[in-house]
Amino acid sequence: MAVPRHHMAKGKQLRRRSHLALEGSVLSKCSHCGKMTMPHQVCKFCGFYKGREVVDVLAKELKKREKKTASRAK
């Protein structure tokens, strides 16, 4: 069984762990709808990236609802 060779003081242990703290995620404002999103990502609310539409969010939502109703009908 592994046993530590020397006693580690709490201060030294806490100083070592001072860099392990979690940081909050950085958010930026969507240029189209104004909601907060991750930078360099397509906005999941409106589907725009860098001022142009990349994902058709409405069509995606309709397809999801169709799939849901089809699975309920079975």
FENTALIN-V778636 format. One record per pair of residues at least 12 apart in sequence whose C-alpha atoms are under 10 Angstrom apart, sorted by sequence separation. I is the first residue (numbers start at 1). GAP is how many residues later the second one is. D is the distance in whole Angstrom. If there is no record, write none. Layout:
i & gap & d
I & GAP & D
I & GAP & D
//
This chain:
i & gap & d
25 & 12 & 10
26 & 12 & 7
27 & 12 & 6
28 & 12 & 9
30 & 12 & 9
31 & 12 & 9
33 & 12 & 8
34 & 12 & 10
42 & 12 & 7
43 & 12 & 9
44 & 12 & 10
45 & 12 & 7
46 & 12 & 9
25 & 13 & 8
26 & 13 & 8
28 & 13 & 10
30 & 13 & 7
32 & 13 & 10
33 & 13 & 7
42 & 13 & 8
44 & 13 & 8
45 & 13 & 10
29 & 14 & 9
30 & 14 & 10
32 & 14 & 8
33 & 14 & 10
43 & 14 & 10
30 & 15 & 9
32 & 15 & 9
33 & 15 & 9
30 & 16 & 9
32 & 16 & 7
30 & 17 & 10
31 & 17 & 8
32 & 17 & 8
30 & 18 & 8
31 & 18 & 8
32 & 18 & 9
30 & 19 & 8
31 & 19 & 7
32 & 19 & 7
30 & 20 & 9
31 & 20 & 6
32 & 20 & 9
30 & 21 & 9
31 & 21 & 10
32 & 21 & 9
//
